Amino acid sequence: MDMITWETLRIFCISVLNKQKIAKWQSLTNQLAHCHLNYNILM
């Protein structure tokens, strides 16, 4: 029983961490796109 709860908790933690990573990557790509747009406007 303990093994199952620990395993589900571990999977849950991994999925949350992956979501956070994805969110960070999305914000990073959004920032890069924004910089690129500003660069194009300036040029």
FIKEDO-226698 format. One record per residue (C-alpha): x, y, z; residue number from 0. Coordinates in nm, 2 decimals. Layout:
<east:X	north:Y	up:Z	pos:NUM>
...
END
This chain:
<east:0.00	north:0.00	up:0.00	pos:0>
<east:0.28	north:0.24	up:0.09	pos:1>
<east:0.46	north:0.16	up:-0.23	pos:2>
<east:0.15	north:0.26	up:-0.44	pos:3>
<east:0.11	north:0.59	up:-0.26	pos:4>
<east:0.48	north:0.68	up:-0.28	pos:5>
<east:0.48	north:0.58	up:-0.65	pos:6>
<east:0.17	north:0.79	up:-0.73	pos:7>
<east:0.32	north:1.08	up:-0.53	pos:8>
<east:0.65	north:1.05	up:-0.72	pos:9>
<east:0.46	north:1.05	up:-1.06	pos:10>
<east:0.26	north:1.35	up:-0.95	pos:11>
<east:0.57	north:1.54	up:-0.85	pos:12>
<east:0.74	north:1.46	up:-1.18	pos:13>
<east:0.44	north:1.57	up:-1.38	pos:14>
<east:0.42	north:1.90	up:-1.18	pos:15>
<east:0.79	north:1.96	up:-1.24	pos:16>
<east:0.75	north:1.89	up:-1.61	pos:17>
<east:0.46	north:2.13	up:-1.63	pos:18>
<east:0.68	north:2.40	up:-1.46	pos:19>
<east:0.96	north:2.33	up:-1.70	pos:20>
<east:0.72	north:2.36	up:-2.00	pos:21>
<east:0.58	north:2.69	up:-1.85	pos:22>
<east:0.94	north:2.82	up:-1.81	pos:23>
<east:1.02	north:2.72	up:-2.17	pos:24>
<east:0.70	north:2.89	up:-2.30	pos:25>
<east:0.78	north:3.21	up:-2.12	pos:26>
<east:1.13	north:3.21	up:-2.25	pos:27>
<east:1.02	north:3.16	up:-2.61	pos:28>
<east:0.76	north:3.43	up:-2.56	pos:29>
<east:1.03	north:3.67	up:-2.44	pos:30>
<east:1.26	north:3.58	up:-2.73	pos:31>
<east:0.97	north:3.63	up:-2.98	pos:32>
<east:0.90	north:3.97	up:-2.81	pos:33>
<east:1.26	north:4.07	up:-2.84	pos:34>
<east:1.26	north:3.96	up:-3.21	pos:35>
<east:0.95	north:4.17	up:-3.28	pos:36>
<east:1.11	north:4.48	up:-3.11	pos:37>
<east:1.43	north:4.42	up:-3.31	pos:38>
<east:1.23	north:4.41	up:-3.64	pos:39>
<east:1.04	north:4.73	up:-3.55	pos:40>
<east:1.37	north:4.91	up:-3.47	pos:41>
<east:1.54	north:4.79	up:-3.80	pos:42>
END
